[in-house]
Amino acid sequence: MTHPAPATAQKEVELVDQNVQVFQDLIEKKKEEGLRVVLIGPPGSGKGTQAPIIKDEYCLCHLSTGDMLRAAIEAGTDTGKAAKVIMDQGGLVPDDVMVSMIKENLDTPQCQKGFILDGFPRTVVQAQKLDKMLDEDNKKINHVLDFAIDDSLLVRRITGRLVHLASGRSYHKEFFPPKVDMVDDVTGEPLIQRSDDNEEVLKKRLASFHANTKPVLSYYQNKGILSTIDASKSANFVSNNIKAIFLSTLNFPPTFSLFKLPTTTSSTSSFFSSSSSSPKKVSDVPSAKY
């Protein structure tokens, strides 16, 4: 076996070091430019697990439609007052009110480096209105993540969920059972199963989700910003997959081909993240706290 001459070996090391620095600089630039991400997925698909990880890693704000509505109503904003009147009458909050509420949140300091939007849009019309507002503010969405998962696994995930109400700790009958059946490991207090975590209710919610969401996915697919994630995998695997998707949009200089980037999602994440934000225990299994 022949070995490169010391000078050649040193040059290769220098090239690798240079490209690693380029890689790190591009990641920092990506964070500075901001990520604007929409999460789409059925209940139990893992959006709730992944959103805080993405939020913390990239200093984004997490905008959940339900949380925004509650906060606006509690704060007594004009948008919140309008939404409350409609909701008190049993109506659905109009798209324009929701878009206005999103805009109000995007104008806050917490959202200046980008955002994660969860629960909106649910229709193509909503997606178009959202795009119009974001285009006017020069804040176009650059990633839409589709959490794809088989309905049968979702039913298993959700119908097996057990919760300790006081602490919020969650377990799963099949994937992460408590040490003693129906008893919290820490306090010894009883666990409960939520009334809406039953198969009949869930199947109706899933049917509605698929009917409404399919056109939205096609809309974003045509824009070239849709990425599909296998949400049946563990939360840790999905997190690495998301990082790899963000990584794929970095604009590497031509000379960067001199350095071979890691090709697996696990090795990619070690480059992409300097902090250990991987989920532990419950979140590592398919039945994580979704």
Secondary structure, DSSP 8 states (H G I E B T S, - for coil): -----HHHHHHHHHHHHHHHHHHHHHHHHHHHH-EEEEEE--TTSSHHHHHHHHHHHHT-EEEEHHHHHHHHHHHT-HHHHHHHHHHHTT----HHHHHHHHHHHHTSGGGTTEEEEES---SHHHHHHHHHHHHHTT----EEEEEE--HHHHHHHHHTEEE-TTT--EEETTTB--SBTTB-TTT--B-B--TT-SHHHHHHHHHHHHHHHHHHHHHHHHHT-EEEEETTS-HHHHHHHHHHHHHTT----GGGGGS----SHHHHHHHH-SS-----GGGGSTT---
